[in-house]
Amino acid sequence: MPHIHTEPGQHDHTASGFIIRTDGPEPRVLLIRHKKLGVWIQPGGHVELHETPRQAIAHELREETGYELGQLELLQPAARIKRLTVTKLHPVPVLHNTHAFDNEGNHFHTDIVYAFVTDQLPRHPVDVGESADFRWLTAAEMAGLPNTDTYEDIREIAKFMFDVCLPQWERVPTAEVAL
């Protein structure tokens, strides 16, 4: 999908998710090689004008990884507001950041980043046209990725997820949260 905002300095809202598999001897995080950028990043994409963040992350994960939200649990801090009487409450993201998408700093993505956990393989193949180049990396392998292969921010976020979110946050079925 093309960028919604195309003028210099504008921001597109994106949603992304790190998926951590826990069914092996060590937890592993999924990274995909971005087709345009050529680096390893988490799956995700634009929140379209007609979408909620939940709808965006659901379709992006399905297209780019083959996972359905129902196969995943969402990591959430134990100390959080879990219900409000009237307002629709969204889950706590691991991170909400803004970063330049192009090398010139003319276009930005404001990304809401979630952490997911699973012990399953994806139910579906990656969609045609999406990057089929993906890796499951342990914390040590993630830390050892050369700077030319990923962004330092991606490494830092993954480390936080391995070190803090995975051992300390609650695993919540995605059906129970309004992503």
KOLGURO-727520 format. One record per residue (C-alpha): residue in three letters; x, y, z. Coordinates in steps of 0.5 Angstrom, whole numbers, padded with zeros to 4 digits, always signed. Layout:
! residues N
ALAXYZ
...
! end
This chain:
! residues 179
MET+0000+0000+0000
PRO+0003+0007-0002
HIS+0004+0012+0004
ILE-0002+0016+0005
HIS+0002+0022+0007
THR+0006+0024+0001
GLU+0009+0031+0003
PRO+0015+0033+0006
GLY+0015+0032+0014
GLN+0009+0028+0014
HIS+0007+0022+0018
ASP+0004+0016+0017
HIS+0001+0012+0023
THR+0004+0005+0023
ALA+0003-0002+0027
SER+0008-0007+0028
GLY+0009-0013+0032
PHE+0015-0017+0034
ILE+0013-0025+0035
ILE+0017-0029+0040
ARG+0017-0036+0039
THR+0017-0040+0046
ASP+0017-0047+0043
GLY+0024-0049+0043
PRO+0030-0049+0047
GLU+0031-0041+0047
PRO+0026-0036+0045
ARG+0027-0033+0038
VAL+0024-0027+0035
LEU+0022-0026+0028
LEU+0025-0021+0023
ILE+0023-0020+0016
ARG+0028-0017+0011
HIS+0024-0011+0008
LYS+0023-0011+0001
LYS+0025-0004+0000
LEU+0030-0003+0005
GLY+0034-0009+0005
VAL+0035-0010+0013
TRP+0032-0014+0018
ILE+0026-0011+0022
GLN+0019-0013+0025
PRO+0013-0015+0021
GLY+0008-0009+0020
GLY+0005-0003+0016
HIS+0001+0002+0015
VAL-0006+0004+0019
GLU-0010+0005+0013
LEU-0015+0011+0014
HIS-0021+0006+0015
GLU-0017+0002+0020
THR-0016+0001+0027
PRO-0009-0001+0030
ARG-0012-0008+0031
GLN-0015-0009+0024
ALA-0008-0006+0021
ILE-0004-0011+0026
ALA-0008-0017+0024
HIS-0008-0016+0017
GLU+0000-0014+0017
LEU+0001-0020+0021
ARG-0003-0025+0017
GLU+0000-0022+0010
GLU+0007-0022+0012
THR+0008-0028+0017
GLY+0002-0032+0016
TYR+0000-0032+0023
GLU-0007-0030+0025
LEU-0008-0026+0031
GLY-0012-0032+0035
GLN-0005-0036+0035
LEU-0002-0031+0039
GLU-0002-0028+0046
LEU+0000-0021+0047
LEU+0005-0019+0052
GLN+0002-0014+0057
PRO+0005-0010+0063
ALA+0001-0013+0070
ALA+0000-0006+0072
ARG-0004-0003+0067
ILE-0012-0001+0067
LYS-0015-0007+0064
ARG-0022-0004+0064
LEU-0026+0003+0063
THR-0033+0004+0064
VAL-0035+0007+0057
THR-0028+0008+0053
LYS-0026+0003+0049
LEU-0019+0001+0052
HIS-0013-0001+0047
PRO-0007-0005+0050
VAL-0001-0002+0052
PRO+0004-0002+0047
VAL+0012-0004+0048
LEU+0013+0003+0045
HIS+0010+0008+0041
ASN+0016+0012+0037
THR+0017+0016+0031
HIS+0022+0015+0026
ALA+0025+0017+0019
PHE+0023+0012+0013
ASP+0027+0015+0008
ASN+0035+0017+0008
GLU+0033+0024+0007
GLY+0029+0025+0013
ASN+0023+0028+0009
HIS+0018+0022+0011
PHE+0016+0019+0018
HIS+0013+0013+0021
THR+0009+0014+0028
ASP+0009+0007+0030
ILE+0006+0003+0035
VAL+0010-0003+0037
TYR+0007-0009+0040
ALA+0010-0016+0043
PHE+0007-0022+0041
VAL+0008-0029+0044
THR+0007-0036+0041
ASP+0009-0043+0041
GLN+0006-0045+0034
LEU+0008-0045+0027
PRO+0004-0040+0022
ARG-0003-0043+0020
HIS-0002-0040+0013
PRO+0004-0038+0008
VAL+0006-0031+0007
ASP+0002-0027+0002
VAL+0005-0027-0005
GLY+0008-0020-0006
GLU+0011-0020+0001
SER+0018-0022+0003
ALA+0019-0029+0004
ASP+0026-0028+0007
PHE+0025-0029+0014
ARG+0029-0031+0020
TRP+0028-0033+0028
LEU+0033-0030+0032
THR+0035-0032+0039
ALA+0037-0026+0044
ALA+0045-0027+0042
GLU+0044-0028+0035
MET+0040-0021+0035
ALA+0045-0018+0039
GLY+0050-0021+0033
LEU+0047-0018+0027
PRO+0051-0013+0024
ASN+0049-0006+0023
THR+0049-0006+0016
ASP+0043-0012+0017
THR+0039-0008+0022
TYR+0038-0002+0025
GLU+0040-0001+0032
ASP+0033+0001+0035
ILE+0031-0006+0032
ARG+0036-0009+0036
GLU+0035-0005+0043
ILE+0027-0006+0042
ALA+0028-0014+0041
LYS+0033-0014+0047
PHE+0028-0010+0052
MET+0023-0016+0050
PHE+0027-0021+0051
ASP+0030-0018+0058
VAL+0024-0015+0061
CYS+0017-0016+0057
LEU+0018-0024+0056
PRO+0020-0026+0063
GLN+0016-0020+0067
TRP+0009-0018+0063
GLU+0003-0022+0063
ARG+0001-0026+0057
VAL-0006-0024+0054
PRO-0010-0028+0049
THR-0011-0023+0043
ALA-0019-0024+0043
GLU-0019-0021+0050
VAL-0016-0014+0048
ALA-0018-0009+0043
LEU-0012-0008+0039
! end
